[in-house]
């Protein structure tokens, strides 16, 4: 698994994921808030399966 998500996008994904998950915990308590785990996980790992499928790479790292 090579990283295919750049640094700025990773930060945005982690922040968005935490924000969405907080809706499940603190906000309106909707189970839909758990979908925030997806951007949170991809941001933490640095790899996005759909990006790999479509050949998208926003990471400027060398592999």
C-alpha positions as CSV (number, residue, x, y, z in Angstrom):
1,X,0.0,0.0,0.0
2,X,1.7,3.2,-1.2
3,X,0.5,6.5,0.1
4,X,-1.7,8.3,-2.4
5,X,-2.9,11.2,-0.2
6,X,-0.9,14.4,0.2
7,X,-0.2,16.0,3.6
8,X,-2.8,18.8,3.3
9,X,-5.5,16.4,2.2
10,X,-4.6,14.1,5.1
11,X,-5.1,16.9,7.6
12,X,-8.4,17.9,6.0
13,X,-9.6,14.3,6.0
14,X,-8.7,13.8,9.7
15,X,-10.4,17.0,10.8
16,X,-13.5,16.3,8.7
17,X,-13.6,12.7,10.0
18,X,-13.3,13.8,13.6
19,X,-16.0,16.5,13.0
20,X,-18.4,14.0,11.5
21,X,-17.8,11.3,14.2
22,X,-18.4,14.0,16.9
23,X,-22.0,14.3,15.5
24,X,-22.5,10.6,16.4
25,X,-21.2,11.2,19.9
26,X,-22.1,14.7,20.9
27,X,-24.5,16.2,18.3
28,X,-27.8,14.9,17.1
29,X,-26.7,11.3,17.9
30,X,-27.3,10.0,14.4
31,X,-25.7,6.7,13.4
32,X,-24.8,8.4,10.1
33,X,-22.0,10.1,12.0
34,X,-20.1,6.9,12.1
35,X,-19.4,7.3,8.4
36,X,-16.8,9.9,9.6
37,X,-14.6,6.9,10.4
38,X,-13.9,6.5,6.7
39,X,-12.2,9.9,6.1
40,X,-10.5,9.6,9.5
41,X,-9.0,6.2,8.7
42,X,-7.9,7.1,5.2
43,X,-6.3,10.3,6.5
44,X,-4.5,8.5,9.3
45,X,-3.2,5.7,6.9
46,X,-2.6,8.0,3.9
47,X,-4.1,5.6,1.4
48,X,-7.5,5.9,-0.2
49,X,-8.8,2.8,-2.1
50,X,-10.9,4.7,-4.7
51,X,-7.8,6.8,-5.5
52,X,-5.8,3.6,-6.0
53,X,-8.6,2.2,-8.2
54,X,-8.7,5.3,-10.4
55,X,-4.9,6.0,-10.4
56,X,-5.2,9.3,-8.5
57,X,-2.2,10.4,-6.4
58,X,-2.1,13.7,-4.5
59,X,1.0,12.7,-2.5
60,X,4.2,14.3,-3.6
61,X,6.3,11.6,-1.8
62,X,8.6,9.3,-3.8
63,X,7.9,5.6,-3.7
